[in-house]
Amino acid sequence: MSKRPTPKKQQSNSSSSRRYKSFQNKARKRLIATTNITKCPKCKEDKLAHTACPTCGFYKGRSVIDKDREMDKITKVKA
């Protein structure tokens, strides 16, 4: 039984990254094709499907994110 052949020369970093980049670009194109952008029924802004609206905070007809409340900045951790 023969052993696996070893490479005769070392593959350069640019060659490796080029091969990886082509795979990455194909995956990115596939991901962009599958994302669905829909309109929010309440504020009519664009949002990703099956997520809460980033502008009004509604999802499936109810408020999920309270946009009216101001976030207090946490400066100290209570021990």
N, C-alpha and C positions, 0 to 999 in steps of 0.2 A: 504494500500500500504506500502510495507516495505522500509525502508531506506537502503542506500548503506552500506555494512559492512565496518568496520574500521579494519585496520591491527592489529593483536594481538601483534606483536613485531615490533620494529623498524628495517628497513632493513639497513644492514651495507653499508658503503661507498664502500667497495671493491666489494660487490655484485652488487651494482648499476653501478659502473664503468665497471665491467665485462660485464654486459648486454649492456651497451652503446658501449663498445669496439667492441663487436661482430657485432653490427650494423655498426660501423664505418669501420671495416675491410671489410665487404661485400660491402659497398659503394665504398671503395677505389679500390677493385678488379674490380668492375663494371666500374669505371672511367678509370682504366688502360686499360681495354679491349676495351673501346670506342675511345681512343685517337689513331689517325692515324699519323704515322711518314712517311713522303715522302721525296724524294730527290729534292733539289733545281735544277731547270733546268739550271741555270746559273753557279753556283759554285759546284754543285753535292754534297753538304753537306746535312746531315739529318736536317729536320725541321718539325715542326708541320704543319698539313694540314690547309689551309685557314689562314695562318699567314705569316708575312714578314720573310724572312730569316735573322737569327741573325748575320750571318757572312758577307753577301754581301749587305743586306738591300733591296733586290728586292722582289716585289710581283706582280704577274700577268704581268710580262714582263716590269715593269717600276720601277724606283728607288723611294722607299718610305722613307727610312732612309738613310741620307747622312753619310756614314761611313768614308769618306775622311776628313770631317771637324772635327777639334778638338773642344771638348767642353771646353768653358771657365768656370772656377770655379767662382761662384757668391759668393762674400765675403760681399758685402754691398747691402742693399736694398735702392733704390733711393726713397726718399719721395716726 
